[in-house]
Amino acid sequence: MSFHATPPAQWRRSTRCGASNGCVEVARLDDEAISVRDTEDVSARLAFGLAEWRAFTEAAKGGRFDRP
């Protein structure tokens, strides 16, 4: 039996982060999952399926989560 280790996630930081360390990072885990973490607590992660992630990003782009 051969073992193929999963390569480490390639985390990308939000372009809106600037010099601040209170940012969000995103990594594609595989062809079906996206993971999100806070740069201040990298041990806490959320995972989403691609359909969930697309729905979230489209809602964010559409202003659904903007503050009044």
N, C-alpha and C positions, 0 to 999 in steps of 0.2 A: 504494500500500500504506500503510495507516495503522498506527501503532505505539501500543499502549496499555501504558504502564508499569504494572508491578505496584505497588500502593500499599505504602508501608512497613509492615512488620509492627507490630501493636499488642501490645507485650510486656506481660504481666501478671505481677506478682511474687507469690510465695506469701504467703498471709495469715499463715503461721506464721513469717515472716521476722523480724518485729519491727524493731528498730533495726540489726540486723546487716547487713553488706553481703555476707556469704557465703550468698547465696540462689539460688533457682532461679526462672527466668522462663519463661513459656510463651507462644507466639503461634500463632494459627491462620494458616497460610500461604495456604490456599485451602480449597475444599470437601472436599479429600481428604488434607490433610497438616497435622500439628502439629509445631512446632519447639520445642526446649527448649535453654536456655543457662544458664550459670553467670554471675551478676552480676560475678564477679571476672575473668572472661575471656569477654567477650561475642563474641569472634571465633570461639570454639569452639562449634559448634551441632550438635545431633542432630535428625534429622527422622524422624517416624513416620507411618505410615498411620493412618487413623482406627480401624480394627479393632485394630491394635497398641496404640494409645493407650488405647482403651477397656479392653482386656485388662489393661494395666498399672495404670490407675487403679482398676479393680475389685479387682485383687490387692492394691494398696496399702490401699484402704479395708477390705479383709478381714483386714488384719494380716499379710499374707504377708512383708513386708519389715521388720517390727518387730524390734527387737533383744531378745534374751532378758533 
